[in-house]
Amino acid sequence: MNKLLICADDFGLTSNINISILKLVEMGKVHATSVMFNKNYEADIENLSKYENLHIGCHFYLTTLPLLNNPKIKLQKPLDIYYYLLTNKKILIEEFKLQLSFLEQTIGRKVDYIDSHQYIFIFPFISNLFLNLIQNEFSNYQIKLPLPLEPNSLKTKMLYSLSKYNIEKHKLNYIDALIGINDFTSNGKDFFIKELTNLNKIPDNNFLAHYSTHPCENPNDIKGIDTLIDYRISDYKLLEEIKISEPLKFPKTESEIRSIL
């Protein structure tokens, strides 16, 4: 039996994102969350540990928030990472280890997987640094990379190609992340139904996948941090509406999928 977990990304980014994700976890609509370790919300992160069945991942970031090992450094976009890749790789490696260790200390256990904010794990050259590090020092961890079942846009095709290349090159122990890349909200329920129906094409082999979302009910505290405000609101509303109370098991007919929406 194959299983799909609805995953909420960016826990730890702002207070309202944390509140929204916790509401959805309580309702059974979210079964996994990717956490950006942020000392400002350490209590919220610790609170996740009470949900025994919740998959918790380390959402490694180098952009959006200041770095833990040097708060004066705040990289604005993935391209800024290349400066440190060329001049001081040590800072980037130390940052990865700090975020992972602080998160695990806070939740009191090993994380279920590792993924990356803004998909930096699949960027050329950046991927070599971090995926080699994970392969050599953290090989007992699962890594999550974006692998849409049917890449249908230039962006999803690029993500799929880069993910597949890195999985094969680094021989990774990975979780498939079925990511619509914001299409989840822009195309609404019809797109969601299509994505879930695609899971029926996978042979029954205990396949585990995540469907990544970015929900936030009230994103007032996100302004100036990122540009996903409208998508976050739509994701929250859609997840709140769908009739899901536990991870979805497949295969399912299209009518069964429509019944939960």
C-alpha positions as a LaTeX table, in Angstrom:
\begin{tabular}{lrrr}
\hline
Residue & $x$ (\AA) & $y$ (\AA) & $z$ (\AA) \\
\hline
Met1 & 0.00 & 0.00 & 0.00 \\
Asn2 & 1.35 & 3.42 & $-0.97$ \\
Lys3 & 0.96 & 6.36 & 1.37 \\
Leu4 & 0.81 & 10.12 & 0.89 \\
Leu5 & 1.52 & 12.59 & 3.68 \\
Ile6 & 0.37 & 16.19 & 3.38 \\
Cys7 & 3.39 & 18.27 & 4.38 \\
Ala8 & 3.40 & 21.90 & 5.52 \\
Asp9 & 6.66 & 23.71 & 4.83 \\
Asp10 & 8.33 & 26.61 & 6.64 \\
Phe11 & 7.37 & 25.92 & 10.26 \\
Gly12 & 9.51 & 28.32 & 12.30 \\
Leu13 & 9.53 & 31.12 & 9.74 \\
Thr14 & 6.89 & 33.28 & 11.50 \\
Ser15 & 4.51 & 32.98 & 14.44 \\
Asn16 & 1.38 & 32.93 & 12.26 \\
Ile17 & 2.76 & 30.16 & 10.06 \\
Asn18 & 3.44 & 28.12 & 13.20 \\
Ile19 & $-0.07$ & 28.72 & 14.55 \\
Ser20 & $-1.67$ & 27.77 & 11.22 \\
Ile21 & 0.33 & 24.57 & 10.78 \\
Leu22 & $-0.40$ & 23.46 & 14.35 \\
Lys23 & $-4.14$ & 24.01 & 13.75 \\
Leu24 & $-3.98$ & 21.80 & 10.65 \\
Val25 & $-1.96$ & 19.15 & 12.51 \\
Glu26 & $-4.61$ & 19.11 & 15.24 \\
Met27 & $-7.31$ & 18.65 & 12.58 \\
Gly28 & $-5.40$ & 15.76 & 11.00 \\
Lys29 & $-5.02$ & 17.65 & 7.71 \\
Val30 & $-1.21$ & 17.87 & 7.91 \\
His31 & 0.94 & 14.79 & 8.63 \\
Ala32 & 4.44 & 16.22 & 8.18 \\
Thr33 & 6.13 & 19.57 & 8.59 \\
Ser34 & 9.49 & 20.88 & 7.42 \\
Val35 & 11.00 & 23.05 & 10.16 \\
Met36 & 13.29 & 26.05 & 9.77 \\
Phe37 & 15.09 & 26.22 & 13.11 \\
Asn38 & 14.50 & 29.73 & 14.43 \\
Lys39 & 15.49 & 30.54 & 18.02 \\
Asn40 & 12.67 & 33.10 & 18.19 \\
Tyr41 & 10.16 & 30.24 & 18.01 \\
Glu42 & 11.99 & 27.54 & 19.92 \\
Ala43 & 8.95 & 26.93 & 22.17 \\
Asp44 & 6.70 & 26.41 & 19.12 \\
Ile45 & 9.21 & 23.96 & 17.65 \\
Glu46 & 9.45 & 22.06 & 20.93 \\
Asn47 & 5.65 & 21.83 & 20.94 \\
Leu48 & 5.82 & 19.67 & 17.79 \\
Ser49 & 7.37 & 16.84 & 19.79 \\
Lys50 & 4.02 & 16.02 & 21.45 \\
Tyr51 & 2.63 & 14.79 & 18.11 \\
Glu52 & 4.05 & 11.27 & 18.00 \\
Asn53 & 2.87 & 10.45 & 14.46 \\
Leu54 & 3.94 & 13.75 & 12.92 \\
His55 & 6.86 & 13.51 & 10.50 \\
Ile56 & 9.27 & 16.32 & 11.32 \\
Gly57 & 11.94 & 17.39 & 8.86 \\
Cys58 & 14.88 & 19.76 & 8.97 \\
His59 & 14.08 & 22.44 & 6.38 \\
Phe60 & 17.65 & 23.62 & 5.91 \\
Tyr61 & 17.87 & 27.27 & 4.89 \\
Leu62 & 20.58 & 29.69 & 3.85 \\
Thr63 & 18.22 & 32.43 & 2.68 \\
Thr64 & 15.23 & 34.26 & 4.23 \\
Leu65 & 16.48 & 34.02 & 7.86 \\
Pro66 & 19.86 & 35.06 & 9.33 \\
Leu67 & 22.37 & 32.24 & 9.74 \\
Leu68 & 22.63 & 30.66 & 13.20 \\
Asn69 & 26.43 & 30.61 & 13.27 \\
Asn70 & 26.67 & 34.24 & 12.15 \\
Pro71 & 23.41 & 36.24 & 12.51 \\
Lys72 & 24.98 & 39.18 & 10.70 \\
Ile73 & 24.88 & 37.10 & 7.51 \\
Lys74 & 21.48 & 37.15 & 5.80 \\
Leu75 & 21.56 & 35.88 & 2.24 \\
Gln76 & 18.75 & 37.32 & 0.14 \\
Lys77 & 18.56 & 34.75 & $-2.65$ \\
Pro78 & 20.12 & 31.43 & $-3.66$ \\
Leu79 & 22.67 & 33.14 & $-5.92$ \\
Asp80 & 24.17 & 34.83 & $-2.84$ \\
Ile81 & 25.16 & 31.39 & $-1.56$ \\
Tyr82 & 27.71 & 31.02 & $-4.36$ \\
Tyr83 & 29.88 & 33.76 & $-2.82$ \\
Tyr84 & 30.38 & 31.64 & 0.31 \\
Leu85 & 30.65 & 28.49 & $-1.77$ \\
Leu86 & 33.68 & 30.06 & $-3.44$ \\
Thr87 & 35.19 & 31.87 & $-0.45$ \\
Asn88 & 34.25 & 30.04 & 2.76 \\
Lys89 & 32.54 & 26.65 & 2.48 \\
Lys90 & 33.18 & 26.05 & 6.17 \\
Ile91 & 30.51 & 28.59 & 7.14 \\
Leu92 & 27.91 & 26.74 & 5.07 \\
Ile93 & 28.85 & 23.30 & 6.43 \\
Glu94 & 28.82 & 24.53 & 10.04 \\
Glu95 & 25.42 & 26.12 & 9.45 \\
Phe96 & 23.93 & 22.85 & 8.22 \\
Lys97 & 25.20 & 20.95 & 11.25 \\
Leu98 & 23.98 & 23.64 & 13.66 \\
Gln99 & 20.44 & 23.75 & 12.26 \\
Leu100 & 20.12 & 19.97 & 12.33 \\
Ser101 & 21.54 & 19.55 & 15.83 \\
Phe102 & 19.55 & 22.43 & 17.36 \\
Leu103 & 16.32 & 21.10 & 15.85 \\
Glu104 & 16.92 & 17.57 & 17.11 \\
Gln105 & 17.83 & 18.83 & 20.59 \\
Thr106 & 14.63 & 20.89 & 20.68 \\
Ile107 & 12.24 & 18.12 & 19.60 \\
Gly108 & 14.15 & 15.50 & 21.60 \\
Arg109 & 14.64 & 13.02 & 18.76 \\
Lys110 & 16.10 & 12.43 & 15.34 \\
Val111 & 14.27 & 14.16 & 12.50 \\
Asp112 & 12.41 & 12.00 & 9.98 \\
Tyr113 & 13.99 & 13.61 & 6.92 \\
Ile114 & 16.08 & 16.53 & 5.66 \\
Asp115 & 15.06 & 18.90 & 2.88 \\
Ser116 & 15.96 & 22.44 & 1.84 \\
His117 & 14.31 & 25.84 & 1.66 \\
Gln118 & 13.95 & 27.15 & $-1.91$ \\
Tyr119 & 15.30 & 23.78 & $-3.18$ \\
Ile120 & 18.93 & 24.79 & $-2.68$ \\
Phe121 & 19.94 & 21.11 & $-2.39$ \\
Ile122 & 19.51 & 20.69 & $-6.15$ \\
Phe123 & 21.30 & 23.85 & $-7.32$ \\
Pro124 & 24.47 & 23.05 & $-9.31$ \\
Phe125 & 27.65 & 23.09 & $-7.17$ \\
Ile126 & 25.62 & 23.81 & $-4.01$ \\
Ser127 & 24.19 & 20.30 & $-4.32$ \\
Asn128 & 27.69 & 18.81 & $-4.48$ \\
Leu129 & 28.67 & 20.40 & $-1.18$ \\
Phe130 & 25.59 & 19.42 & 0.84 \\
Leu131 & 24.65 & 16.11 & $-0.74$ \\
Asn132 & 28.23 & 14.88 & $-0.40$ \\
Leu133 & 28.15 & 15.99 & 3.24 \\
Ile134 & 24.89 & 14.13 & 3.87 \\
Gln135 & 26.11 & 11.05 & 2.01 \\
Asn136 & 29.37 & 10.93 & 3.97 \\
Glu137 & 28.30 & 12.02 & 7.47 \\
Phe138 & 24.50 & 11.66 & 7.63 \\
Ser139 & 23.80 & 8.67 & 5.40 \\
Asn140 & 21.24 & 7.25 & 7.86 \\
Tyr141 & 18.95 & 10.22 & 7.16 \\
Gln142 & 16.33 & 10.35 & 4.44 \\
Ile143 & 16.52 & 13.32 & 2.12 \\
Lys144 & 13.50 & 14.88 & 0.42 \\
Leu145 & 13.80 & 16.28 & $-3.08$ \\
Pro146 & 11.13 & 17.64 & $-5.46$ \\
Leu147 & 10.01 & 14.89 & $-7.84$ \\
Pro148 & 6.65 & 15.70 & $-9.47$ \\
Leu149 & 5.03 & 12.57 & $-10.94$ \\
Glu150 & 4.13 & 14.40 & $-14.15$ \\
Pro151 & 6.30 & 17.50 & $-14.57$ \\
Asn152 & 4.11 & 19.79 & $-16.67$ \\
Ser153 & 5.89 & 23.13 & $-16.64$ \\
Leu154 & 9.41 & 24.34 & $-17.30$ \\
Lys155 & 9.98 & 24.83 & $-13.57$ \\
Thr156 & 8.74 & 21.39 & $-12.53$ \\
Lys157 & 10.65 & 19.71 & $-15.36$ \\
Met158 & 13.85 & 21.44 & $-14.26$ \\
Leu159 & 13.31 & 20.43 & $-10.61$ \\
Tyr160 & 12.56 & 16.85 & $-11.62$ \\
Ser161 & 15.68 & 16.60 & $-13.82$ \\
Leu162 & 17.98 & 18.08 & $-11.17$ \\
Ser163 & 16.52 & 15.86 & $-8.44$ \\
Lys164 & 16.87 & 12.68 & $-10.48$ \\
Tyr165 & 20.43 & 13.59 & $-11.44$ \\
Asn166 & 21.44 & 14.17 & $-7.81$ \\
Ile167 & 19.68 & 11.05 & $-6.51$ \\
Glu168 & 21.59 & 8.89 & $-8.97$ \\
Lys169 & 24.90 & 10.71 & $-8.58$ \\
His170 & 24.91 & 10.68 & $-4.77$ \\
Lys171 & 22.98 & 7.40 & $-4.30$ \\
Leu172 & 20.61 & 9.07 & $-1.88$ \\
Asn173 & 18.12 & 7.52 & 0.50 \\
Tyr174 & 15.25 & 9.79 & $-0.45$ \\
Ile175 & 11.54 & 10.56 & $-0.05$ \\
Asp176 & 9.63 & 11.66 & $-3.14$ \\
Ala177 & 8.10 & 15.08 & $-2.73$ \\
Leu178 & 5.13 & 15.56 & $-5.03$ \\
Ile179 & 5.22 & 19.30 & $-5.40$ \\
Gly180 & 2.94 & 21.35 & $-7.62$ \\
Ile181 & 5.16 & 24.42 & $-7.12$ \\
Asn182 & 2.29 & 26.75 & $-6.21$ \\
Asp183 & $-0.01$ & 25.09 & $-8.79$ \\
Phe184 & $-1.61$ & 23.45 & $-5.73$ \\
Thr185 & $-3.40$ & 26.73 & $-5.12$ \\
Ser186 & $-3.44$ & 28.41 & $-8.52$ \\
Asn187 & $-5.29$ & 25.46 & $-10.09$ \\
Gly188 & $-7.12$ & 24.52 & $-6.90$ \\
Lys189 & $-8.88$ & 21.24 & $-6.29$ \\
Asp190 & $-8.76$ & 19.97 & $-9.88$ \\
Phe191 & $-4.98$ & 20.05 & $-9.84$ \\
Phe192 & $-4.91$ & 18.35 & $-6.44$ \\
Ile193 & $-7.20$ & 15.60 & $-7.72$ \\
Lys194 & $-4.98$ & 15.05 & $-10.76$ \\
Glu195 & $-1.86$ & 14.82 & $-8.60$ \\
Leu196 & $-3.47$ & 12.33 & $-6.23$ \\
Thr197 & $-4.81$ & 10.25 & $-9.13$ \\
Asn198 & $-1.25$ & 10.01 & $-10.46$ \\
Leu199 & $-0.30$ & 8.08 & $-7.34$ \\
Asn200 & $-2.30$ & 5.15 & $-8.69$ \\
Lys201 & 0.35 & 4.73 & $-11.40$ \\
Ile202 & 2.95 & 3.74 & $-8.84$ \\
Pro203 & 3.25 & $-0.03$ & $-8.22$ \\
Asp204 & 2.21 & $-1.14$ & $-4.74$ \\
Asn205 & 5.62 & $-1.15$ & $-3.04$ \\
Asn206 & 5.15 & 0.77 & 0.21 \\
Phe207 & 5.93 & 4.01 & $-1.58$ \\
Leu208 & 5.95 & 7.05 & 0.73 \\
Ala209 & 5.46 & 10.50 & $-0.72$ \\
His210 & 4.91 & 14.02 & 0.58 \\
Tyr211 & 2.65 & 16.63 & $-0.96$ \\
Ser212 & 4.21 & 19.94 & 0.02 \\
Thr213 & 2.10 & 22.97 & 0.90 \\
His214 & 2.77 & 26.40 & 2.44 \\
Pro215 & $-0.32$ & 27.17 & 4.56 \\
Cys216 & $-0.92$ & 30.27 & 6.64 \\
Glu217 & $-4.34$ & 31.53 & 7.71 \\
Asn218 & $-3.23$ & 35.08 & 8.55 \\
Pro219 & 0.10 & 35.98 & 6.91 \\
Asn220 & 0.33 & 39.54 & 8.27 \\
Asp221 & 3.72 & 38.82 & 9.81 \\
Ile222 & 5.13 & 37.47 & 6.51 \\
Lys223 & 5.08 & 40.74 & 4.56 \\
Gly224 & 8.60 & 41.67 & 3.57 \\
Ile225 & 9.85 & 38.13 & 4.22 \\
Asp226 & 8.56 & 36.30 & 1.13 \\
Thr227 & 6.18 & 36.61 & $-1.82$ \\
Leu228 & 3.95 & 33.57 & $-1.23$ \\
Ile229 & 1.29 & 35.39 & 0.80 \\
Asp230 & $-1.69$ & 34.69 & $-1.50$ \\
Tyr231 & $-0.61$ & 31.07 & $-2.00$ \\
Arg232 & $-0.26$ & 30.55 & 1.75 \\
Ile233 & $-3.81$ & 31.77 & 2.38 \\
Ser234 & $-5.21$ & 29.58 & $-0.42$ \\
Asp235 & $-3.29$ & 26.53 & 0.79 \\
Tyr236 & $-4.65$ & 26.99 & 4.30 \\
Lys237 & $-8.26$ & 27.33 & 3.08 \\
Leu238 & $-8.03$ & 24.29 & 0.82 \\
Leu239 & $-6.45$ & 22.11 & 3.51 \\
Glu240 & $-9.04$ & 23.27 & 6.03 \\
Glu241 & $-11.84$ & 22.23 & 3.65 \\
Ile242 & $-10.68$ & 18.81 & 2.48 \\
Lys243 & $-11.98$ & 15.76 & 4.36 \\
Ile244 & $-8.66$ & 14.29 & 5.45 \\
Ser245 & $-7.97$ & 13.14 & 8.99 \\
Glu246 & $-4.99$ & 10.84 & 8.42 \\
Pro247 & $-2.38$ & 10.01 & 5.75 \\
Leu248 & $-3.92$ & 8.90 & 2.46 \\
Lys249 & $-3.46$ & 5.32 & 1.28 \\
Phe250 & $-3.40$ & 4.35 & $-2.39$ \\
Pro251 & $-4.57$ & 3.12 & $-4.84$ \\
Lys252 & $-7.79$ & 5.16 & $-4.79$ \\
Thr253 & $-10.33$ & 5.73 & $-7.54$ \\
Glu254 & $-10.95$ & 9.25 & $-8.80$ \\
Ser255 & $-14.41$ & 9.19 & $-7.19$ \\
Glu256 & $-12.86$ & 8.23 & $-3.85$ \\
Ile257 & $-10.39$ & 11.09 & $-4.18$ \\
Arg258 & $-13.16$ & 13.55 & $-5.06$ \\
Ser259 & $-15.16$ & 12.40 & $-2.03$ \\
Ile260 & $-12.50$ & 13.70 & 0.36 \\
Leu261 & $-12.61$ & 17.12 & $-1.25$ \\
\hline
\end{tabular}
